[in-house]
Amino acid sequence: MTLDTLLSQPLAPVSDDGFSARIVLQLRRAEECRRWLLWAAAILALMPLLVLFLPTAQLAVSQMSRWASAPFVAYPAGA
């Protein structure tokens, strides 16, 4: 038997016991997490622009900058 004849034969069915479904679910969850993180990063990046338009946003931005510079947030974010 040659290699060409072996490769042209169909493979035997393999049971995956839900493996494919679990992998697809993990990929969907990872994609959703990535999407939320990107939106959160975009919102945080645009927060300083709120100061220009909303006077009450100045307080929120100053509170957030104080909170973000706290060591328990800054060190893990830097890592």
N, CA, C and O atoms as a Maestro MAE file, in Angstrom:
{
 s_m_m2io_version
 :::
 2.0.0
}

f_m_ct {
 s_m_title
 :::
 protein
 m_atom[316] {
  # First column is atom index #
  i_m_mmod_type
  r_m_x_coord
  r_m_y_coord
  r_m_z_coord
  i_m_residue_number
  s_m_chain_name
  s_m_pdb_residue_name
  s_m_pdb_atom_name
  i_m_atomic_number
  :::
  1 25 0.845 -1.176 0.000 1 A "MET " " N  " 7
  2 3 0.000 0.000 0.000 1 A "MET " " CA " 6
  3 2 0.891 1.241 0.000 1 A "MET " " C  " 6
  4 15 1.848 1.338 0.769 1 A "MET " " O  " 8
  5 25 0.562 2.170 -0.866 2 A "THR " " N  " 7
  6 3 1.376 3.379 -0.947 2 A "THR " " CA " 6
  7 2 0.803 4.446 -0.014 2 A "THR " " C  " 6
  8 15 -0.311 4.331 0.497 2 A "THR " " O  " 8
  9 25 1.589 5.458 0.179 3 A "LEU " " N  " 7
  10 3 1.169 6.558 1.047 3 A "LEU " " CA " 6
  11 2 -0.041 7.290 0.473 3 A "LEU " " C  " 6
  12 15 -0.918 7.729 1.216 3 A "LEU " " O  " 8
  13 25 -0.082 7.417 -0.847 4 A "ASP " " N  " 7
  14 3 -1.220 8.093 -1.480 4 A "ASP " " CA " 6
  15 2 -2.525 7.355 -1.231 4 A "ASP " " C  " 6
  16 15 -3.550 7.991 -0.987 4 A "ASP " " O  " 8
  17 25 -2.511 6.056 -1.285 5 A "THR " " N  " 7
  18 3 -3.749 5.302 -1.036 5 A "THR " " CA " 6
  19 2 -4.136 5.376 0.432 5 A "THR " " C  " 6
  20 15 -5.323 5.421 0.759 5 A "THR " " O  " 8
  21 25 -3.152 5.389 1.317 6 A "LEU " " N  " 7
  22 3 -3.467 5.512 2.742 6 A "LEU " " CA " 6
  23 2 -4.077 6.874 3.052 6 A "LEU " " C  " 6
  24 15 -5.033 6.965 3.821 6 A "LEU " " O  " 8
  25 25 -3.533 7.926 2.462 7 A "LEU " " N  " 7
  26 3 -4.030 9.270 2.731 7 A "LEU " " CA " 6
  27 2 -5.361 9.541 2.058 7 A "LEU " " C  " 6
  28 15 -6.089 10.434 2.492 7 A "LEU " " O  " 8
  29 25 -5.699 8.816 1.029 8 A "SER " " N  " 7
  30 3 -6.967 9.049 0.342 8 A "SER " " CA " 6
  31 2 -8.139 8.362 1.032 8 A "SER " " C  " 6
  32 15 -9.291 8.648 0.708 8 A "SER " " O  " 8
  33 25 -7.873 7.469 1.970 9 A "GLN " " N  " 7
  34 3 -8.948 6.767 2.675 9 A "GLN " " CA " 6
  35 2 -9.514 7.664 3.775 9 A "GLN " " C  " 6
  36 15 -8.775 8.423 4.401 9 A "GLN " " O  " 8
  37 25 -10.830 7.577 4.010 10 A "PRO " " N  " 7
  38 3 -11.420 8.390 5.079 10 A "PRO " " CA " 6
  39 2 -10.955 7.918 6.455 10 A "PRO " " C  " 6
  40 15 -10.667 6.739 6.662 10 A "PRO " " O  " 8
  41 25 -10.890 8.843 7.367 11 A "LEU " " N  " 7
  42 3 -10.491 8.522 8.731 11 A "LEU " " CA " 6
  43 2 -11.661 7.940 9.506 11 A "LEU " " C  " 6
  44 15 -12.825 8.195 9.194 11 A "LEU " " O  " 8
  45 25 -11.335 7.168 10.505 12 A "ALA " " N  " 7
  46 3 -12.368 6.601 11.375 12 A "ALA " " CA " 6
  47 2 -12.926 7.710 12.259 12 A "ALA " " C  " 6
  48 15 -12.189 8.615 12.651 12 A "ALA " " O  " 8
  49 25 -14.225 7.652 12.581 13 A "PRO " " N  " 7
  50 3 -14.798 8.688 13.450 13 A "PRO " " CA " 6
  51 2 -14.183 8.650 14.851 13 A "PRO " " C  " 6
  52 15 -13.890 7.587 15.399 13 A "PRO " " O  " 8
  53 25 -14.001 9.829 15.398 14 A "VAL " " N  " 7
  54 3 -13.411 9.961 16.733 14 A "VAL " " CA " 6
  55 2 -14.405 10.705 17.604 14 A "VAL " " C  " 6
  56 15 -14.917 11.756 17.219 14 A "VAL " " O  " 8
  57 25 -14.679 10.154 18.785 15 A "SER " " N  " 7
  58 3 -15.590 10.850 19.698 15 A "SER " " CA " 6
  59 2 -14.789 11.879 20.496 15 A "SER " " C  " 6
  60 15 -13.703 11.588 20.999 15 A "SER " " O  " 8
  61 25 -15.338 13.069 20.597 16 A "ASP " " N  " 7
  62 3 -14.613 14.108 21.329 16 A "ASP " " CA " 6
  63 2 -15.225 14.391 22.699 16 A "ASP " " C  " 6
  64 15 -14.676 15.187 23.461 16 A "ASP " " O  " 8
  65 25 -16.328 13.767 23.021 17 A "ASP " " N  " 7
  66 3 -16.968 13.881 24.337 17 A "ASP " " CA " 6
  67 2 -17.187 15.331 24.757 17 A "ASP " " C  " 6
  68 15 -17.016 15.676 25.926 17 A "ASP " " O  " 8
  69 25 -17.557 16.165 23.819 18 A "GLY " " N  " 7
  70 3 -17.839 17.553 24.132 18 A "GLY " " CA " 6
  71 2 -16.618 18.453 24.146 18 A "GLY " " C  " 6
  72 15 -16.720 19.623 24.516 18 A "GLY " " O  " 8
  73 25 -15.460 17.928 23.747 19 A "PHE " " N  " 7
  74 3 -14.229 18.718 23.756 19 A "PHE " " CA " 6
  75 2 -14.351 19.933 22.843 19 A "PHE " " C  " 6
  76 15 -13.968 21.039 23.223 19 A "PHE " " O  " 8
  77 25 -14.880 19.730 21.651 20 A "SER " " N  " 7
  78 3 -15.010 20.836 20.691 20 A "SER " " CA " 6
  79 2 -15.919 21.923 21.231 20 A "SER " " C  " 6
  80 15 -15.633 23.111 21.079 20 A "SER " " O  " 8
  81 25 -17.012 21.523 21.862 21 A "ALA " " N  " 7
  82 3 -17.943 22.504 22.421 21 A "ALA " " CA " 6
  83 2 -17.282 23.291 23.549 21 A "ALA " " C  " 6
  84 15 -17.494 24.498 23.667 21 A "ALA " " O  " 8
  85 25 -16.489 22.623 24.374 22 A "ARG " " N  " 7
  86 3 -15.798 23.321 25.464 22 A "ARG " " CA " 6
  87 2 -14.781 24.315 24.925 22 A "ARG " " C  " 6
  88 15 -14.652 25.422 25.449 22 A "ARG " " O  " 8
  89 25 -14.061 23.925 23.883 23 A "ILE " " N  " 7
  90 3 -13.071 24.821 23.287 23 A "ILE " " CA " 6
  91 2 -13.747 26.045 22.690 23 A "ILE " " C  " 6
  92 15 -13.272 27.166 22.869 23 A "ILE " " O  " 8
  93 25 -14.846 25.841 21.986 24 A "VAL " " N  " 7
  94 3 -15.571 26.969 21.395 24 A "VAL " " CA " 6
  95 2 -16.104 27.876 22.493 24 A "VAL " " C  " 6
  96 15 -16.056 29.098 22.345 24 A "VAL " " O  " 8
  97 25 -16.610 27.323 23.585 25 A "LEU " " N  " 7
  98 3 -17.102 28.122 24.698 25 A "LEU " " CA " 6
  99 2 -15.968 28.933 25.334 25 A "LEU " " C  " 6
  100 15 -16.158 30.102 25.670 25 A "LEU " " O  " 8
  101 25 -14.801 28.325 25.498 26 A "GLN " " N  " 7
  102 3 -13.647 29.052 26.048 26 A "GLN " " CA " 6
  103 2 -13.243 30.196 25.128 26 A "GLN " " C  " 6
  104 15 -12.935 31.294 25.594 26 A "GLN " " O  " 8
  105 25 -13.243 29.939 23.825 27 A "LEU " " N  " 7
  106 3 -12.880 30.993 22.881 27 A "LEU " " CA " 6
  107 2 -13.884 32.136 22.913 27 A "LEU " " C  " 6
  108 15 -13.499 33.303 22.838 27 A "LEU " " O  " 8
  109 25 -15.159 31.811 23.025 28 A "ARG " " N  " 7
  110 3 -16.185 32.856 23.106 28 A "ARG " " CA " 6
  111 2 -16.023 33.689 24.369 28 A "ARG " " C  " 6
  112 15 -16.138 34.914 24.328 28 A "ARG " " O  " 8
  113 25 -15.759 33.031 25.483 29 A "ARG " " N  " 7
  114 3 -15.558 33.760 26.739 29 A "ARG " " CA " 6
  115 2 -14.330 34.659 26.667 29 A "ARG " " C  " 6
  116 15 -14.365 35.800 27.130 29 A "ARG " " O  " 8
  117 25 -13.254 34.153 26.092 30 A "ALA " " N  " 7
  118 3 -12.035 34.956 25.962 30 A "ALA " " CA " 6
  119 2 -12.279 36.157 25.056 30 A "ALA " " C  " 6
  120 15 -11.792 37.254 25.328 30 A "ALA " " O  " 8
  121 25 -13.029 35.950 23.985 31 A "GLU " " N  " 7
  122 3 -13.336 37.060 23.075 31 A "GLU " " CA " 6
  123 2 -14.208 38.105 23.766 31 A "GLU " " C  " 6
  124 15 -13.994 39.306 23.595 31 A "GLU " " O  " 8
  125 25 -15.178 37.657 24.535 32 A "GLU " " N  " 7
  126 3 -16.046 38.592 25.262 32 A "GLU " " CA " 6
  127 2 -15.246 39.379 26.296 32 A "GLU " " C  " 6
  128 15 -15.446 40.583 26.454 32 A "GLU " " O  " 8
  129 25 -14.350 38.708 26.992 33 A "CYS " " N  " 7
  130 3 -13.493 39.391 27.980 33 A "CYS " " CA " 6
  131 2 -12.606 40.420 27.289 33 A "CYS " " C  " 6
  132 15 -12.448 41.540 27.776 33 A "CYS " " O  " 8
  133 25 -12.028 40.035 26.155 34 A "ARG " " N  " 7
  134 3 -11.179 40.969 25.412 34 A "ARG " " CA " 6
  135 2 -11.976 42.169 24.937 34 A "ARG " " C  " 6
  136 15 -11.485 43.298 24.975 34 A "ARG " " O  " 8
  137 25 -13.209 41.933 24.488 35 A "ARG " " N  " 7
  138 3 -14.055 43.031 24.022 35 A "ARG " " CA " 6
  139 2 -14.375 43.996 25.165 35 A "ARG " " C  " 6
  140 15 -14.329 45.212 24.979 35 A "ARG " " O  " 8
  141 25 -14.699 43.462 26.343 36 A "TRP " " N  " 7
  142 3 -14.989 44.324 27.498 36 A "TRP " " CA " 6
  143 2 -13.759 45.118 27.912 36 A "TRP " " C  " 6
  144 15 -13.865 46.299 28.245 36 A "TRP " " O  " 8
  145 25 -12.596 44.481 27.895 37 A "LEU " " N  " 7
  146 3 -11.370 45.179 28.273 37 A "LEU " " CA " 6
  147 2 -11.043 46.300 27.290 37 A "LEU " " C  " 6
  148 15 -10.603 47.374 27.698 37 A "LEU " " O  " 8
  149 25 -11.256 46.055 25.993 38 A "LEU " " N  " 7
  150 3 -11.001 47.108 25.012 38 A "LEU " " CA " 6
  151 2 -11.950 48.286 25.199 38 A "LEU " " C  " 6
  152 15 -11.528 49.440 25.125 38 A "LEU " " O  " 8
  153 25 -13.229 48.002 25.441 39 A "TRP " " N  " 7
  154 3 -14.183 49.089 25.681 39 A "TRP " " CA " 6
  155 2 -13.829 49.858 26.949 39 A "TRP " " C  " 6
  156 15 -13.900 51.087 26.976 39 A "TRP " " O  " 8
  157 25 -13.448 49.132 27.996 40 A "ALA " " N  " 7
  158 3 -13.084 49.800 29.252 40 A "ALA " " CA " 6
  159 2 -11.848 50.676 29.050 40 A "ALA " " C  " 6
  160 15 -11.784 51.789 29.572 40 A "ALA " " O  " 8
  161 25 -10.866 50.177 28.294 41 A "ALA " " N  " 7
  162 3 -9.668 50.974 28.036 41 A "ALA " " CA " 6
  163 2 -10.004 52.224 27.222 41 A "ALA " " C  " 6
  164 15 -9.462 53.301 27.473 41 A "ALA " " O  " 8
  165 25 -10.896 52.073 26.252 42 A "ALA " " N  " 7
  166 3 -11.284 53.230 25.445 42 A "ALA " " CA " 6
  167 2 -12.026 54.262 26.290 42 A "ALA " " C  " 6
  168 15 -11.800 55.464 26.148 42 A "ALA " " O  " 8
  169 25 -12.896 53.800 27.157 43 A "ILE " " N  " 7
  170 3 -13.640 54.721 28.019 43 A "ILE " " CA " 6
  171 2 -12.701 55.439 28.984 43 A "ILE " " C  " 6
  172 15 -12.817 56.647 29.190 43 A "ILE " " O  " 8
  173 25 -11.773 54.690 29.573 44 A "LEU " " N  " 7
  174 3 -10.817 55.318 30.487 44 A "LEU " " CA " 6
  175 2 -9.908 56.301 29.758 44 A "LEU " " C  " 6
  176 15 -9.520 57.327 30.318 44 A "LEU " " O  " 8
  177 25 -9.570 55.992 28.517 45 A "ALA " " N  " 7
  178 3 -8.719 56.901 27.760 45 A "ALA " " CA " 6
  179 2 -9.454 58.187 27.401 45 A "ALA " " C  " 6
  180 15 -8.835 59.245 27.289 45 A "ALA " " O  " 8
  181 25 -10.763 58.104 27.221 46 A "LEU " " N  " 7
  182 3 -11.545 59.280 26.852 46 A "LEU " " CA " 6
  183 2 -12.086 60.046 28.058 46 A "LEU " " C  " 6
  184 15 -12.672 61.116 27.895 46 A "LEU " " O  " 8
  185 25 -11.896 59.516 29.256 47 A "MET " " N  " 7
  186 3 -12.393 60.180 30.457 47 A "MET " " CA " 6
  187 2 -11.870 61.603 30.631 47 A "MET " " C  " 6
  188 15 -12.652 62.484 30.991 47 A "MET " " O  " 8
  189 25 -10.584 61.871 30.392 48 A "PRO " " N  " 7
  190 3 -10.109 63.255 30.560 48 A "PRO " " CA " 6
  191 2 -10.813 64.254 29.644 48 A "PRO " " C  " 6
  192 15 -10.881 65.441 29.962 48 A "PRO " " O  " 8
  193 25 -11.333 63.786 28.519 49 A "LEU " " N  " 7
  194 3 -12.055 64.700 27.631 49 A "LEU " " CA " 6
  195 2 -13.379 65.158 28.238 49 A "LEU " " C  " 6
  196 15 -13.915 66.199 27.857 49 A "LEU " " O  " 8
  197 25 -13.900 64.385 29.176 50 A "LEU " " N  " 7
  198 3 -15.135 64.783 29.848 50 A "LEU " " CA " 6
  199 2 -14.959 66.069 30.639 50 A "LEU " " C  " 6
  200 15 -15.899 66.846 30.807 50 A "LEU " " O  " 8
  201 25 -13.748 66.280 31.119 51 A "VAL " " N  " 7
  202 3 -13.482 67.475 31.911 51 A "VAL " " CA " 6
  203 2 -13.742 68.740 31.083 51 A "VAL " " C  " 6
  204 15 -14.165 69.768 31.612 51 A "VAL " " O  " 8
  205 25 -13.485 68.643 29.804 52 A "LEU " " N  " 7
  206 3 -13.688 69.796 28.939 52 A "LEU " " CA " 6
  207 2 -15.167 70.126 28.760 52 A "LEU " " C  " 6
  208 15 -15.528 71.286 28.563 52 A "LEU " " O  " 8
  209 25 -16.011 69.118 28.828 53 A "PHE " " N  " 7
  210 3 -17.422 69.309 28.501 53 A "PHE " " CA " 6
  211 2 -18.358 69.324 29.707 53 A "PHE " " C  " 6
  212 15 -19.380 70.011 29.699 53 A "PHE " " O  " 8
  213 25 -18.011 68.577 30.726 54 A "LEU " " N  " 7
  214 3 -18.886 68.489 31.891 54 A "LEU " " CA " 6
  215 2 -18.154 68.962 33.150 54 A "LEU " " C  " 6
  216 15 -17.164 68.350 33.551 54 A "LEU " " O  " 8
  217 25 -18.625 70.034 33.770 55 A "PRO " " N  " 7
  218 3 -17.929 70.502 34.978 55 A "PRO " " CA " 6
  219 2 -18.014 69.504 36.128 55 A "PRO " " C  " 6
  220 15 -17.101 69.441 36.951 55 A "PRO " " O  " 8
  221 25 -19.083 68.728 36.199 56 A "THR " " N  " 7
  222 3 -19.189 67.747 37.287 56 A "THR " " CA " 6
  223 2 -18.271 66.558 37.063 56 A "THR " " C  " 6
  224 15 -17.998 65.803 37.996 56 A "THR " " O  " 8
  225 25 -17.792 66.381 35.839 57 A "ALA " " N  " 7
  226 3 -16.891 65.266 35.560 57 A "ALA " " CA " 6
  227 2 -15.509 65.518 36.126 57 A "ALA " " C  " 6
  228 15 -14.729 64.579 36.281 57 A "ALA " " O  " 8
  229 25 -15.186 66.770 36.441 58 A "GLN " " N  " 7
  230 3 -13.877 67.071 37.015 58 A "GLN " " CA " 6
  231 2 -13.670 66.315 38.315 58 A "GLN " " C  " 6
  232 15 -12.585 65.795 38.578 58 A "GLN " " O  " 8
  233 25 -14.705 66.259 39.115 59 A "LEU " " N  " 7
  234 3 -14.602 65.532 40.377 59 A "LEU " " CA " 6
  235 2 -14.386 64.046 40.129 59 A "LEU " " C  " 6
  236 15 -13.556 63.417 40.786 59 A "LEU " " O  " 8
  237 25 -15.123 63.492 39.191 60 A "ALA " " N  " 7
  238 3 -14.993 62.060 38.904 60 A "ALA " " CA " 6
  239 2 -13.600 61.727 38.380 60 A "ALA " " C  " 6
  240 15 -13.010 60.726 38.786 60 A "ALA " " O  " 8
  241 25 -13.075 62.549 37.492 61 A "VAL " " N  " 7
  242 3 -11.749 62.289 36.930 61 A "VAL " " CA " 6
  243 2 -10.676 62.445 38.005 61 A "VAL " " C  " 6
  244 15 -9.725 61.664 38.041 61 A "VAL " " O  " 8
  245 25 -10.811 63.431 38.870 62 A "SER " " N  " 7
  246 3 -9.809 63.589 39.927 62 A "SER " " CA " 6
  247 2 -9.862 62.416 40.903 62 A "SER " " C  " 6
  248 15 -8.823 61.948 41.367 62 A "SER " " O  " 8
  249 25 -11.065 61.941 41.214 63 A "GLN " " N  " 7
  250 3 -11.177 60.776 42.092 63 A "GLN " " CA " 6
  251 2 -10.571 59.539 41.436 63 A "GLN " " C  " 6
  252 15 -9.880 58.759 42.090 63 A "GLN " " O  " 8
  253 25 -10.832 59.363 40.144 64 A "MET " " N  " 7
  254 3 -10.296 58.198 39.448 64 A "MET " " CA " 6
  255 2 -8.771 58.264 39.353 64 A "MET " " C  " 6
  256 15 -8.100 57.240 39.485 64 A "MET " " O  " 8
  257 25 -8.222 59.447 39.127 65 A "SER " " N  " 7
  258 3 -6.766 59.552 39.039 65 A "SER " " CA " 6
  259 2 -6.125 59.286 40.393 65 A "SER " " C  " 6
  260 15 -5.052 58.687 40.466 65 A "SER " " O  " 8
  261 25 -6.772 59.725 41.460 66 A "ARG " " N  " 7
  262 3 -6.261 59.448 42.801 66 A "ARG " " CA " 6
  263 2 -6.322 57.952 43.091 66 A "ARG " " C  " 6
  264 15 -5.402 57.386 43.680 66 A "ARG " " O  " 8
  265 25 -7.421 57.316 42.668 67 A "TRP " " N  " 7
  266 3 -7.593 55.892 42.903 67 A "TRP " " CA " 6
  267 2 -6.598 55.093 42.060 67 A "TRP " " C  " 6
  268 15 -6.047 54.100 42.536 67 A "TRP " " O  " 8
  269 25 -6.361 55.514 40.816 68 A "ALA " " N  " 7
  270 3 -5.454 54.779 39.934 68 A "ALA " " CA " 6
  271 2 -4.001 54.911 40.371 68 A "ALA " " C  " 6
  272 15 -3.186 54.040 40.068 68 A "ALA " " O  " 8
  273 25 -3.666 55.979 41.073 69 A "SER " " N  " 7
  274 3 -2.283 56.142 41.515 69 A "SER " " CA " 6
  275 2 -2.023 55.462 42.847 69 A "SER " " C  " 6
  276 15 -0.892 55.480 43.334 69 A "SER " " O  " 8
  277 25 -3.037 54.865 43.442 70 A "ALA " " N  " 7
  278 3 -2.847 54.133 44.694 70 A "ALA " " CA " 6
  279 2 -1.977 52.909 44.425 70 A "ALA " " C  " 6
  280 15 -2.106 52.284 43.372 70 A "ALA " " O  " 8
  281 25 -1.100 52.559 45.350 71 A "PRO " " N  " 7
  282 3 -0.165 51.438 45.107 71 A "PRO " " CA " 6
  283 2 -0.860 50.107 44.847 71 A "PRO " " C  " 6
  284 15 -0.369 49.308 44.050 71 A "PRO " " O  " 8
  285 25 -1.974 49.856 45.490 72 A "PHE " " N  " 7
  286 3 -2.634 48.559 45.289 72 A "PHE " " CA " 6
  287 2 -3.248 48.421 43.908 72 A "PHE " " C  " 6
  288 15 -3.610 47.316 43.504 72 A "PHE " " O  " 8
  289 25 -3.371 49.516 43.178 73 A "VAL " " N  " 7
  290 3 -3.872 49.453 41.803 73 A "VAL " " CA " 6
  291 2 -2.733 49.658 40.817 73 A "VAL " " C  " 6
  292 15 -2.667 48.978 39.793 73 A "VAL " " O  " 8
  293 25 -1.828 50.599 41.120 74 A "ALA " " N  " 7
  294 3 -0.762 50.960 40.178 74 A "ALA " " CA " 6
  295 2 0.243 49.824 39.989 74 A "ALA " " C  " 6
  296 15 0.669 49.571 38.863 74 A "ALA " " O  " 8
  297 25 0.629 49.137 41.060 75 A "TYR " " N  " 7
  298 3 1.631 48.084 40.923 75 A "TYR " " CA " 6
  299 2 1.136 46.921 40.077 75 A "TYR " " C  " 6
  300 15 1.841 46.512 39.155 75 A "TYR " " O  " 8
  301 25 -0.052 46.367 40.350 76 A "PRO " " N  " 7
  302 3 -0.516 45.283 39.468 76 A "PRO " " CA " 6
  303 2 -0.766 45.758 38.034 76 A "PRO " " C  " 6
  304 15 -0.544 45.000 37.090 76 A "PRO " " O  " 8
  305 25 -1.216 46.979 37.862 77 A "ALA " " N  " 7
  306 3 -1.446 47.474 36.498 77 A "ALA " " CA " 6
  307 2 -0.125 47.629 35.767 77 A "ALA " " C  " 6
  308 15 -0.047 47.364 34.567 77 A "ALA " " O  " 8
  309 25 0.900 48.050 36.461 78 A "GLY " " N  " 7
  310 3 2.218 48.162 35.839 78 A "GLY " " CA " 6
  311 2 2.836 46.820 35.511 78 A "GLY " " C  " 6
  312 15 3.587 46.686 34.545 78 A "GLY " " O  " 8
  313 25 2.511 45.829 36.324 79 A "ALA " " N  " 7
  314 3 3.058 44.495 36.075 79 A "ALA " " CA " 6
  315 2 2.404 43.899 34.868 79 A "ALA " " C  " 6
  316 15 2.723 42.773 34.485 79 A "ALA " " O  " 8
  :::
 }
 m_bond[315] {
  # First column is bond index #
  i_m_from
  i_m_to
  i_m_order
  :::
  1 1 2 1
  2 2 3 1
  3 3 4 2
  4 3 5 1
  5 5 6 1
  6 6 7 1
  7 7 8 2
  8 7 9 1
  9 9 10 1
  10 10 11 1
  11 11 12 2
  12 11 13 1
  13 13 14 1
  14 14 15 1
  15 15 16 2
  16 15 17 1
  17 17 18 1
  18 18 19 1
  19 19 20 2
  20 19 21 1
  21 21 22 1
  22 22 23 1
  23 23 24 2
  24 23 25 1
  25 25 26 1
  26 26 27 1
  27 27 28 2
  28 27 29 1
  29 29 30 1
  30 30 31 1
  31 31 32 2
  32 31 33 1
  33 33 34 1
  34 34 35 1
  35 35 36 2
  36 35 37 1
  37 37 38 1
  38 38 39 1
  39 39 40 2
  40 39 41 1
  41 41 42 1
  42 42 43 1
  43 43 44 2
  44 43 45 1
  45 45 46 1
  46 46 47 1
  47 47 48 2
  48 47 49 1
  49 49 50 1
  50 50 51 1
  51 51 52 2
  52 51 53 1
  53 53 54 1
  54 54 55 1
  55 55 56 2
  56 55 57 1
  57 57 58 1
  58 58 59 1
  59 59 60 2
  60 59 61 1
  61 61 62 1
  62 62 63 1
  63 63 64 2
  64 63 65 1
  65 65 66 1
  66 66 67 1
  67 67 68 2
  68 67 69 1
  69 69 70 1
  70 70 71 1
  71 71 72 2
  72 71 73 1
  73 73 74 1
  74 74 75 1
  75 75 76 2
  76 75 77 1
  77 77 78 1
  78 78 79 1
  79 79 80 2
  80 79 81 1
  81 81 82 1
  82 82 83 1
  83 83 84 2
  84 83 85 1
  85 85 86 1
  86 86 87 1
  87 87 88 2
  88 87 89 1
  89 89 90 1
  90 90 91 1
  91 91 92 2
  92 91 93 1
  93 93 94 1
  94 94 95 1
  95 95 96 2
  96 95 97 1
  97 97 98 1
  98 98 99 1
  99 99 100 2
  100 99 101 1
  101 101 102 1
  102 102 103 1
  103 103 104 2
  104 103 105 1
  105 105 106 1
  106 106 107 1
  107 107 108 2
  108 107 109 1
  109 109 110 1
  110 110 111 1
  111 111 112 2
  112 111 113 1
  113 113 114 1
  114 114 115 1
  115 115 116 2
  116 115 117 1
  117 117 118 1
  118 118 119 1
  119 119 120 2
  120 119 121 1
  121 121 122 1
  122 122 123 1
  123 123 124 2
  124 123 125 1
  125 125 126 1
  126 126 127 1
  127 127 128 2
  128 127 129 1
  129 129 130 1
  130 130 131 1
  131 131 132 2
  132 131 133 1
  133 133 134 1
  134 134 135 1
  135 135 136 2
  136 135 137 1
  137 137 138 1
  138 138 139 1
  139 139 140 2
  140 139 141 1
  141 141 142 1
  142 142 143 1
  143 143 144 2
  144 143 145 1
  145 145 146 1
  146 146 147 1
  147 147 148 2
  148 147 149 1
  149 149 150 1
  150 150 151 1
  151 151 152 2
  152 151 153 1
  153 153 154 1
  154 154 155 1
  155 155 156 2
  156 155 157 1
  157 157 158 1
  158 158 159 1
  159 159 160 2
  160 159 161 1
  161 161 162 1
  162 162 163 1
  163 163 164 2
  164 163 165 1
  165 165 166 1
  166 166 167 1
  167 167 168 2
  168 167 169 1
  169 169 170 1
  170 170 171 1
  171 171 172 2
  172 171 173 1
  173 173 174 1
  174 174 175 1
  175 175 176 2
  176 175 177 1
  177 177 178 1
  178 178 179 1
  179 179 180 2
  180 179 181 1
  181 181 182 1
  182 182 183 1
  183 183 184 2
  184 183 185 1
  185 185 186 1
  186 186 187 1
  187 187 188 2
  188 187 189 1
  189 189 190 1
  190 190 191 1
  191 191 192 2
  192 191 193 1
  193 193 194 1
  194 194 195 1
  195 195 196 2
  196 195 197 1
  197 197 198 1
  198 198 199 1
  199 199 200 2
  200 199 201 1
  201 201 202 1
  202 202 203 1
  203 203 204 2
  204 203 205 1
  205 205 206 1
  206 206 207 1
  207 207 208 2
  208 207 209 1
  209 209 210 1
  210 210 211 1
  211 211 212 2
  212 211 213 1
  213 213 214 1
  214 214 215 1
  215 215 216 2
  216 215 217 1
  217 217 218 1
  218 218 219 1
  219 219 220 2
  220 219 221 1
  221 221 222 1
  222 222 223 1
  223 223 224 2
  224 223 225 1
  225 225 226 1
  226 226 227 1
  227 227 228 2
  228 227 229 1
  229 229 230 1
  230 230 231 1
  231 231 232 2
  232 231 233 1
  233 233 234 1
  234 234 235 1
  235 235 236 2
  236 235 237 1
  237 237 238 1
  238 238 239 1
  239 239 240 2
  240 239 241 1
  241 241 242 1
  242 242 243 1
  243 243 244 2
  244 243 245 1
  245 245 246 1
  246 246 247 1
  247 247 248 2
  248 247 249 1
  249 249 250 1
  250 250 251 1
  251 251 252 2
  252 251 253 1
  253 253 254 1
  254 254 255 1
  255 255 256 2
  256 255 257 1
  257 257 258 1
  258 258 259 1
  259 259 260 2
  260 259 261 1
  261 261 262 1
  262 262 263 1
  263 263 264 2
  264 263 265 1
  265 265 266 1
  266 266 267 1
  267 267 268 2
  268 267 269 1
  269 269 270 1
  270 270 271 1
  271 271 272 2
  272 271 273 1
  273 273 274 1
  274 274 275 1
  275 275 276 2
  276 275 277 1
  277 277 278 1
  278 278 279 1
  279 279 280 2
  280 279 281 1
  281 281 282 1
  282 282 283 1
  283 283 284 2
  284 283 285 1
  285 285 286 1
  286 286 287 1
  287 287 288 2
  288 287 289 1
  289 289 290 1
  290 290 291 1
  291 291 292 2
  292 291 293 1
  293 293 294 1
  294 294 295 1
  295 295 296 2
  296 295 297 1
  297 297 298 1
  298 298 299 1
  299 299 300 2
  300 299 301 1
  301 301 302 1
  302 302 303 1
  303 303 304 2
  304 303 305 1
  305 305 306 1
  306 306 307 1
  307 307 308 2
  308 307 309 1
  309 309 310 1
  310 310 311 1
  311 311 312 2
  312 311 313 1
  313 313 314 1
  314 314 315 1
  315 315 316 2
  :::
 }
}
